[in-house]
Amino acid sequence: MAGNVEEEHVEEVKIDLTAPTTTSNITDEWHNASFTVELTATDDKSSVEST
């Protein structure tokens, strides 16, 4: 052995099993012109980087 000995380390890991929620500004109406769809993602536990 070369003396490379270290004590054991224990870490707690939490895994978020809840999927993020995505909502949009879409309605159930017909559109006959261009419009912009806005998506909003939320996650109360881990946050969301993008959707």
Predicted model as a PDB file, atoms N, CA, C, CB and O in Angstrom, pLDDT in the B-factor column:
MODEL        1                                                                  
ATOM      1  N   MET A   1       0.833  -1.187   0.000  1.00 61.00           N  
ATOM      2  CA  MET A   1       0.000   0.000   0.000  1.00 61.00           C  
ATOM      3  C   MET A   1       0.871   1.240   0.000  1.00 61.00           C  
ATOM      4  CB  MET A   1      -0.944   0.003   1.205  1.00 61.00           C  
ATOM      5  O   MET A   1       1.938   1.269   0.613  1.00 61.00           O  
ATOM      6  N   ALA A   2       0.406   2.253  -0.689  1.00 76.00           N  
ATOM      7  CA  ALA A   2       1.165   3.500  -0.792  1.00 76.00           C  
ATOM      8  C   ALA A   2       0.719   4.524   0.246  1.00 76.00           C  
ATOM      9  CB  ALA A   2       1.021   4.087  -2.188  1.00 76.00           C  
ATOM     10  O   ALA A   2       1.141   5.679   0.183  1.00 76.00           O  
ATOM     11  N   GLY A   3      -0.111   4.136   1.185  1.00 81.00           N  
ATOM     12  CA  GLY A   3      -0.578   5.062   2.206  1.00 81.00           C  
ATOM     13  C   GLY A   3      -1.775   5.893   1.776  1.00 81.00           C  
ATOM     14  O   GLY A   3      -2.136   6.846   2.467  1.00 81.00           O  
ATOM     15  N   ASN A   4      -2.391   5.563   0.668  1.00 87.00           N  
ATOM     16  CA  ASN A   4      -3.568   6.287   0.175  1.00 87.00           C  
ATOM     17  C   ASN A   4      -4.830   5.740   0.843  1.00 87.00           C  
ATOM     18  CB  ASN A   4      -3.678   6.173  -1.373  1.00 87.00           C  
ATOM     19  O   ASN A   4      -5.639   5.069   0.203  1.00 87.00           O  
ATOM     20  N   VAL A   5      -4.985   6.031   2.118  1.00 89.00           N  
ATOM     21  CA  VAL A   5      -6.110   5.515   2.889  1.00 89.00           C  
ATOM     22  C   VAL A   5      -6.944   6.699   3.358  1.00 89.00           C  
ATOM     23  CB  VAL A   5      -5.625   4.649   4.100  1.00 89.00           C  
ATOM     24  O   VAL A   5      -6.413   7.704   3.831  1.00 89.00           O  
ATOM     25  N   GLU A   6      -8.233   6.565   3.222  1.00 90.00           N  
ATOM     26  CA  GLU A   6      -9.143   7.629   3.638  1.00 90.00           C  
ATOM     27  C   GLU A   6     -10.302   6.995   4.375  1.00 90.00           C  
ATOM     28  CB  GLU A   6      -9.643   8.466   2.422  1.00 90.00           C  
ATOM     29  O   GLU A   6     -10.695   5.870   4.066  1.00 90.00           O  
ATOM     30  N   GLU A   7     -10.854   7.700   5.343  1.00 92.00           N  
ATOM     31  CA  GLU A   7     -12.013   7.190   6.071  1.00 92.00           C  
ATOM     32  C   GLU A   7     -13.231   7.157   5.167  1.00 92.00           C  
ATOM     33  CB  GLU A   7     -12.295   8.044   7.313  1.00 92.00           C  
ATOM     34  O   GLU A   7     -13.318   7.908   4.196  1.00 92.00           O  
ATOM     35  N   GLU A   8     -14.170   6.278   5.494  1.00 92.00           N  
ATOM     36  CA  GLU A   8     -15.412   6.152   4.738  1.00 92.00           C  
ATOM     37  C   GLU A   8     -16.260   7.406   4.903  1.00 92.00           C  
ATOM     38  CB  GLU A   8     -16.200   4.908   5.189  1.00 92.00           C  
ATOM     39  O   GLU A   8     -16.336   7.974   5.992  1.00 92.00           O  
ATOM     40  N   HIS A   9     -16.898   7.836   3.813  1.00 94.00           N  
ATOM     41  CA  HIS A   9     -17.802   8.985   3.830  1.00 94.00           C  
ATOM     42  C   HIS A   9     -19.217   8.517   3.502  1.00 94.00           C  
ATOM     43  CB  HIS A   9     -17.336  10.079   2.824  1.00 94.00           C  
ATOM     44  O   HIS A   9     -19.405   7.653   2.645  1.00 94.00           O  
ATOM     45  N   VAL A  10     -20.199   9.080   4.176  1.00 95.00           N  
ATOM     46  CA  VAL A  10     -21.598   8.753   3.920  1.00 95.00           C  
ATOM     47  C   VAL A  10     -22.320  10.040   3.549  1.00 95.00           C  
ATOM     48  CB  VAL A  10     -22.265   8.066   5.161  1.00 95.00           C  
ATOM     49  O   VAL A  10     -22.219  11.037   4.264  1.00 95.00           O  
ATOM     50  N   GLU A  11     -23.055  10.026   2.424  1.00 95.00           N  
ATOM     51  CA  GLU A  11     -23.809  11.185   1.964  1.00 95.00           C  
ATOM     52  C   GLU A  11     -25.257  10.779   1.745  1.00 95.00           C  
ATOM     53  CB  GLU A  11     -23.198  11.772   0.664  1.00 95.00           C  
ATOM     54  O   GLU A  11     -25.536   9.670   1.288  1.00 95.00           O  
ATOM     55  N   GLU A  12     -26.171  11.674   2.069  1.00 94.00           N  
ATOM     56  CA  GLU A  12     -27.595  11.438   1.821  1.00 94.00           C  
ATOM     57  C   GLU A  12     -27.944  12.013   0.462  1.00 94.00           C  
ATOM     58  CB  GLU A  12     -28.484  12.070   2.940  1.00 94.00           C  
ATOM     59  O   GLU A  12     -27.593  13.152   0.155  1.00 94.00           O  
ATOM     60  N   VAL A  13     -28.633  11.229  -0.350  1.00 92.00           N  
ATOM     61  CA  VAL A  13     -29.048  11.651  -1.681  1.00 92.00           C  
ATOM     62  C   VAL A  13     -30.564  11.619  -1.738  1.00 92.00           C  
ATOM     63  CB  VAL A  13     -28.426  10.746  -2.788  1.00 92.00           C  
ATOM     64  O   VAL A  13     -31.184  10.604  -1.421  1.00 92.00           O  
ATOM     65  N   LYS A  14     -31.159  12.736  -2.144  1.00 87.00           N  
ATOM     66  CA  LYS A  14     -32.611  12.803  -2.299  1.00 87.00           C  
ATOM     67  C   LYS A  14     -32.934  12.828  -3.786  1.00 87.00           C  
ATOM     68  CB  LYS A  14     -33.205  14.055  -1.575  1.00 87.00           C  
ATOM     69  O   LYS A  14     -32.366  13.619  -4.538  1.00 87.00           O  
ATOM     70  N   ILE A  15     -33.846  11.962  -4.205  1.00 88.00           N  
ATOM     71  CA  ILE A  15     -34.227  11.868  -5.611  1.00 88.00           C  
ATOM     72  C   ILE A  15     -35.654  12.372  -5.759  1.00 88.00           C  
ATOM     73  CB  ILE A  15     -34.092  10.406  -6.140  1.00 88.00           C  
ATOM     74  O   ILE A  15     -36.575  11.868  -5.117  1.00 88.00           O  
ATOM     75  N   ASP A  16     -35.824  13.372  -6.612  1.00 84.00           N  
ATOM     76  CA  ASP A  16     -37.140  13.947  -6.890  1.00 84.00           C  
ATOM     77  C   ASP A  16     -37.841  13.077  -7.924  1.00 84.00           C  
ATOM     78  CB  ASP A  16     -37.021  15.424  -7.389  1.00 84.00           C  
ATOM     79  O   ASP A  16     -37.440  13.063  -9.088  1.00 84.00           O  
ATOM     80  N   LEU A  17     -38.874  12.356  -7.523  1.00 87.00           N  
ATOM     81  CA  LEU A  17     -39.606  11.469  -8.426  1.00 87.00           C  
ATOM     82  C   LEU A  17     -40.832  12.138  -9.030  1.00 87.00           C  
ATOM     83  CB  LEU A  17     -40.023  10.216  -7.693  1.00 87.00           C  
ATOM     84  O   LEU A  17     -41.564  11.509  -9.794  1.00 87.00           O  
ATOM     85  N   THR A  18     -41.067  13.404  -8.699  1.00 85.00           N  
ATOM     86  CA  THR A  18     -42.220  14.137  -9.214  1.00 85.00           C  
ATOM     87  C   THR A  18     -41.819  14.881 -10.487  1.00 85.00           C  
ATOM     88  CB  THR A  18     -42.772  15.126  -8.148  1.00 85.00           C  
ATOM     89  O   THR A  18     -40.887  15.685 -10.477  1.00 85.00           O  
ATOM     90  N   ALA A  19     -42.519  14.610 -11.564  1.00 85.00           N  
ATOM     91  CA  ALA A  19     -42.218  15.277 -12.832  1.00 85.00           C  
ATOM     92  C   ALA A  19     -42.648  16.740 -12.791  1.00 85.00           C  
ATOM     93  CB  ALA A  19     -42.913  14.553 -13.999  1.00 85.00           C  
ATOM     94  O   ALA A  19     -43.601  17.084 -12.091  1.00 85.00           O  
ATOM     95  N   PRO A  20     -41.954  17.606 -13.534  1.00 87.00           N  
ATOM     96  CA  PRO A  20     -42.383  18.999 -13.615  1.00 87.00           C  
ATOM     97  C   PRO A  20     -43.745  19.114 -14.311  1.00 87.00           C  
ATOM     98  CB  PRO A  20     -41.330  19.836 -14.362  1.00 87.00           C  
ATOM     99  O   PRO A  20     -44.166  18.206 -15.028  1.00 87.00           O  
ATOM    100  N   THR A  21     -44.416  20.225 -14.091  1.00 90.00           N  
ATOM    101  CA  THR A  21     -45.706  20.488 -14.717  1.00 90.00           C  
ATOM    102  C   THR A  21     -45.519  21.568 -15.769  1.00 90.00           C  
ATOM    103  CB  THR A  21     -46.773  20.914 -13.663  1.00 90.00           C  
ATOM    104  O   THR A  21     -44.900  22.599 -15.506  1.00 90.00           O  
ATOM    105  N   THR A  22     -46.054  21.331 -16.962  1.00 91.00           N  
ATOM    106  CA  THR A  22     -45.986  22.336 -18.029  1.00 91.00           C  
ATOM    107  C   THR A  22     -47.393  22.777 -18.385  1.00 91.00           C  
ATOM    108  CB  THR A  22     -45.252  21.779 -19.284  1.00 91.00           C  
ATOM    109  O   THR A  22     -48.271  21.950 -18.631  1.00 91.00           O  
ATOM    110  N   THR A  23     -47.602  24.082 -18.410  1.00 93.00           N  
ATOM    111  CA  THR A  23     -48.886  24.654 -18.812  1.00 93.00           C  
ATOM    112  C   THR A  23     -48.666  25.546 -20.028  1.00 93.00           C  
ATOM    113  CB  THR A  23     -49.537  25.459 -17.642  1.00 93.00           C  
ATOM    114  O   THR A  23     -47.541  25.956 -20.315  1.00 93.00           O  
ATOM    115  N   SER A  24     -49.746  25.842 -20.737  1.00 94.00           N  
ATOM    116  CA  SER A  24     -49.638  26.692 -21.924  1.00 94.00           C  
ATOM    117  C   SER A  24     -50.786  27.698 -21.952  1.00 94.00           C  
ATOM    118  CB  SER A  24     -49.638  25.835 -23.215  1.00 94.00           C  
ATOM    119  O   SER A  24     -51.718  27.624 -21.152  1.00 94.00           O  
ATOM    120  N   ASN A  25     -50.699  28.629 -22.881  1.00 93.00           N  
ATOM    121  CA  ASN A  25     -51.743  29.630 -23.057  1.00 93.00           C  
ATOM    122  C   ASN A  25     -52.766  29.205 -24.115  1.00 93.00           C  
ATOM    123  CB  ASN A  25     -51.123  30.969 -23.439  1.00 93.00           C  
ATOM    124  O   ASN A  25     -53.562  30.031 -24.561  1.00 93.00           O  
ATOM    125  N   ILE A  26     -52.759  27.952 -24.518  1.00 90.00           N  
ATOM    126  CA  ILE A  26     -53.670  27.452 -25.543  1.00 90.00           C  
ATOM    127  C   ILE A  26     -55.092  27.345 -24.976  1.00 90.00           C  
ATOM    128  CB  ILE A  26     -53.190  26.076 -26.074  1.00 90.00           C  
ATOM    129  O   ILE A  26     -55.289  26.925 -23.836  1.00 90.00           O  
ATOM    130  N   THR A  27     -56.056  27.726 -25.779  1.00 89.00           N  
ATOM    131  CA  THR A  27     -57.468  27.578 -25.403  1.00 89.00           C  
ATOM    132  C   THR A  27     -58.114  26.559 -26.343  1.00 89.00           C  
ATOM    133  CB  THR A  27     -58.226  28.958 -25.464  1.00 89.00           C  
ATOM    134  O   THR A  27     -57.478  26.100 -27.292  1.00 89.00           O  
ATOM    135  N   ASP A  28     -59.343  26.215 -26.087  1.00 89.00           N  
ATOM    136  CA  ASP A  28     -60.070  25.258 -26.934  1.00 89.00           C  
ATOM    137  C   ASP A  28     -60.783  25.938 -28.092  1.00 89.00           C  
ATOM    138  CB  ASP A  28     -61.079  24.484 -26.104  1.00 89.00           C  
ATOM    139  O   ASP A  28     -61.778  25.416 -28.593  1.00 89.00           O  
ATOM    140  N   GLU A  29     -60.297  27.081 -28.520  1.00 89.00           N  
ATOM    141  CA  GLU A  29     -60.912  27.827 -29.615  1.00 89.00           C  
ATOM    142  C   GLU A  29     -60.139  27.594 -30.912  1.00 89.00           C  
ATOM    143  CB  GLU A  29     -60.966  29.336 -29.284  1.00 89.00           C  
ATOM    144  O   GLU A  29     -58.943  27.305 -30.891  1.00 89.00           O  
ATOM    145  N   TRP A  30     -60.842  27.722 -32.042  1.00 91.00           N  
ATOM    146  CA  TRP A  30     -60.193  27.642 -33.344  1.00 91.00           C  
ATOM    147  C   TRP A  30     -59.465  28.950 -33.619  1.00 91.00           C  
ATOM    148  CB  TRP A  30     -61.223  27.337 -34.464  1.00 91.00           C  
ATOM    149  O   TRP A  30     -59.943  30.027 -33.262  1.00 91.00           O  
ATOM    150  N   HIS A  31     -58.307  28.846 -34.257  1.00 85.00           N  
ATOM    151  CA  HIS A  31     -57.540  30.027 -34.640  1.00 85.00           C  
ATOM    152  C   HIS A  31     -57.335  29.994 -36.154  1.00 85.00           C  
ATOM    153  CB  HIS A  31     -56.166  30.085 -33.883  1.00 85.00           C  
ATOM    154  O   HIS A  31     -56.950  28.966 -36.710  1.00 85.00           O  
ATOM    155  N   ASN A  32     -57.591  31.113 -36.810  1.00 92.00           N  
ATOM    156  CA  ASN A  32     -57.376  31.165 -38.256  1.00 92.00           C  
ATOM    157  C   ASN A  32     -56.262  32.155 -38.614  1.00 92.00           C  
ATOM    158  CB  ASN A  32     -58.679  31.554 -38.975  1.00 92.00           C  
ATOM    159  O   ASN A  32     -56.179  32.631 -39.746  1.00 92.00           O  
ATOM    160  N   ALA A  33     -55.412  32.455 -37.631  1.00 92.00           N  
ATOM    161  CA  ALA A  33     -54.259  33.327 -37.845  1.00 92.00           C  
ATOM    162  C   ALA A  33     -53.109  32.815 -36.970  1.00 92.00           C  
ATOM    163  CB  ALA A  33     -54.607  34.830 -37.511  1.00 92.00           C  
ATOM    164  O   ALA A  33     -53.313  32.023 -36.050  1.00 92.00           O  
ATOM    165  N   SER A  34     -51.923  33.276 -37.273  1.00 92.00           N  
ATOM    166  CA  SER A  34     -50.762  32.870 -36.474  1.00 92.00           C  
ATOM    167  C   SER A  34     -50.884  33.384 -35.050  1.00 92.00           C  
ATOM    168  CB  SER A  34     -49.460  33.383 -37.108  1.00 92.00           C  
ATOM    169  O   SER A  34     -51.428  34.461 -34.806  1.00 92.00           O  
ATOM    170  N   PHE A  35     -50.378  32.607 -34.126  1.00 90.00           N  
ATOM    171  CA  PHE A  35     -50.346  33.041 -32.733  1.00 90.00           C  
ATOM    172  C   PHE A  35     -49.160  32.387 -32.041  1.00 90.00           C  
ATOM    173  CB  PHE A  35     -51.677  32.691 -32.003  1.00 90.00           C  
ATOM    174  O   PHE A  35     -48.620  31.395 -32.531  1.00 90.00           O  
ATOM    175  N   THR A  36     -48.766  32.928 -30.931  1.00 93.00           N  
ATOM    176  CA  THR A  36     -47.615  32.426 -30.189  1.00 93.00           C  
ATOM    177  C   THR A  36     -48.083  31.523 -29.058  1.00 93.00           C  
ATOM    178  CB  THR A  36     -46.767  33.589 -29.637  1.00 93.00           C  
ATOM    179  O   THR A  36     -48.974  31.887 -28.291  1.00 93.00           O  
ATOM    180  N   VAL A  37     -47.480  30.351 -28.960  1.00 93.00           N  
ATOM    181  CA  VAL A  37     -47.767  29.429 -27.862  1.00 93.00           C  
ATOM    182  C   VAL A  37     -46.721  29.661 -26.788  1.00 93.00           C  
ATOM    183  CB  VAL A  37     -47.769  27.931 -28.342  1.00 93.00           C  
ATOM    184  O   VAL A  37     -45.522  29.595 -27.057  1.00 93.00           O  
ATOM    185  N   GLU A  38     -47.173  29.934 -25.573  1.00 94.00           N  
ATOM    186  CA  GLU A  38     -46.264  30.132 -24.446  1.00 94.00           C  
ATOM    187  C   GLU A  38     -46.359  28.937 -23.508  1.00 94.00           C  
ATOM    188  CB  GLU A  38     -46.589  31.450 -23.691  1.00 94.00           C  
ATOM    189  O   GLU A  38     -47.447  28.589 -23.049  1.00 94.00           O  
ATOM    190  N   LEU A  39     -45.226  28.312 -23.225  1.00 92.00           N  
ATOM    191  CA  LEU A  39     -45.170  27.183 -22.297  1.00 92.00           C  
ATOM    192  C   LEU A  39     -44.492  27.635 -21.012  1.00 92.00           C  
ATOM    193  CB  LEU A  39     -44.417  25.972 -22.925  1.00 92.00           C  
ATOM    194  O   LEU A  39     -43.479  28.334 -21.042  1.00 92.00           O  
ATOM    195  N   THR A  40     -45.060  27.227 -19.890  1.00 90.00           N  
ATOM    196  CA  THR A  40     -44.480  27.550 -18.591  1.00 90.00           C  
ATOM    197  C   THR A  40     -44.303  26.258 -17.812  1.00 90.00           C  
ATOM    198  CB  THR A  40     -45.371  28.560 -17.805  1.00 90.00           C  
ATOM    199  O   THR A  40     -45.265  25.524 -17.584  1.00 90.00           O  
ATOM    200  N   ALA A  41     -43.079  25.983 -17.407  1.00 89.00           N  
ATOM    201  CA  ALA A  41     -42.789  24.771 -16.639  1.00 89.00           C  
ATOM    202  C   ALA A  41     -42.505  25.137 -15.193  1.00 89.00           C  
ATOM    203  CB  ALA A  41     -41.594  24.003 -17.248  1.00 89.00           C  
ATOM    204  O   ALA A  41     -41.804  26.111 -14.919  1.00 89.00           O  
ATOM    205  N   THR A  42     -43.054  24.347 -14.256  1.00 89.00           N  
ATOM    206  CA  THR A  42     -42.813  24.575 -12.841  1.00 89.00           C  
ATOM    207  C   THR A  42     -42.509  23.249 -12.152  1.00 89.00           C  
ATOM    208  CB  THR A  42     -44.026  25.266 -12.184  1.00 89.00           C  
ATOM    209  O   THR A  42     -42.997  22.191 -12.552  1.00 89.00           O  
ATOM    210  N   ASP A  43     -41.703  23.333 -11.125  1.00 88.00           N  
ATOM    211  CA  ASP A  43     -41.387  22.175 -10.296  1.00 88.00           C  
ATOM    212  C   ASP A  43     -41.023  22.710  -8.921  1.00 88.00           C  
ATOM    213  CB  ASP A  43     -40.218  21.305 -10.912  1.00 88.00           C  
ATOM    214  O   ASP A  43     -40.003  23.381  -8.764  1.00 88.00           O  
ATOM    215  N   ASP A  44     -41.841  22.420  -7.937  1.00 82.00           N  
ATOM    216  CA  ASP A  44     -41.662  22.970  -6.595  1.00 82.00           C  
ATOM    217  C   ASP A  44     -40.456  22.394  -5.860  1.00 82.00           C  
ATOM    218  CB  ASP A  44     -42.899  22.726  -5.783  1.00 82.00           C  
ATOM    219  O   ASP A  44     -39.979  22.999  -4.900  1.00 82.00           O  
ATOM    220  N   LYS A  45     -39.959  21.252  -6.287  1.00 79.00           N  
ATOM    221  CA  LYS A  45     -38.874  20.590  -5.549  1.00 79.00           C  
ATOM    222  C   LYS A  45     -37.498  20.838  -6.170  1.00 79.00           C  
ATOM    223  CB  LYS A  45     -39.134  19.096  -5.483  1.00 79.00           C  
ATOM    224  O   LYS A  45     -36.560  21.202  -5.461  1.00 79.00           O  
ATOM    225  N   SER A  46     -37.369  20.646  -7.482  1.00 78.00           N  
ATOM    226  CA  SER A  46     -36.044  20.700  -8.096  1.00 78.00           C  
ATOM    227  C   SER A  46     -35.836  21.901  -9.005  1.00 78.00           C  
ATOM    228  CB  SER A  46     -35.804  19.453  -8.874  1.00 78.00           C  
ATOM    229  O   SER A  46     -34.704  22.172  -9.404  1.00 78.00           O  
ATOM    230  N   SER A  47     -36.860  22.603  -9.331  1.00 76.00           N  
ATOM    231  CA  SER A  47     -36.880  23.702 -10.299  1.00 76.00           C  
ATOM    232  C   SER A  47     -36.729  23.157 -11.720  1.00 76.00           C  
ATOM    233  CB  SER A  47     -35.754  24.723  -9.991  1.00 76.00           C  
ATOM    234  O   SER A  47     -36.436  21.976 -11.906  1.00 76.00           O  
ATOM    235  N   VAL A  48     -36.928  24.007 -12.710  1.00 79.00           N  
ATOM    236  CA  VAL A  48     -36.891  23.601 -14.105  1.00 79.00           C  
ATOM    237  C   VAL A  48     -35.969  24.548 -14.859  1.00 79.00           C  
ATOM    238  CB  VAL A  48     -38.316  23.592 -14.728  1.00 79.00           C  
ATOM    239  O   VAL A  48     -36.098  25.767 -14.747  1.00 79.00           O  
ATOM    240  N   GLU A  49     -35.044  23.993 -15.623  1.00 74.00           N  
ATOM    241  CA  GLU A  49     -34.133  24.839 -16.390  1.00 74.00           C  
ATOM    242  C   GLU A  49     -34.782  25.303 -17.694  1.00 74.00           C  
ATOM    243  CB  GLU A  49     -32.827  24.087 -16.687  1.00 74.00           C  
ATOM    244  O   GLU A  49     -34.649  26.468 -18.069  1.00 74.00           O  
ATOM    245  N   SER A  50     -35.488  24.398 -18.393  1.00 71.00           N  
ATOM    246  CA  SER A  50     -36.134  24.766 -19.648  1.00 71.00           C  
ATOM    247  C   SER A  50     -37.248  23.772 -19.944  1.00 71.00           C  
ATOM    248  CB  SER A  50     -35.109  24.809 -20.813  1.00 71.00           C  
ATOM    249  O   SER A  50     -37.354  22.720 -19.314  1.00 71.00           O  
ATOM    250  N   THR A  51     -38.070  24.133 -20.914  1.00 70.00           N  
ATOM    251  CA  THR A  51     -39.156  23.251 -21.330  1.00 70.00           C  
ATOM    252  C   THR A  51     -39.217  23.185 -22.840  1.00 70.00           C  
ATOM    253  CB  THR A  51     -40.501  23.728 -20.760  1.00 70.00           C  
ATOM    254  O   THR A  51     -40.069  22.491 -23.393  1.00 70.00           O  
TER     255      THR A  51                                                      
ENDMDL                                                                          
END                                                                             
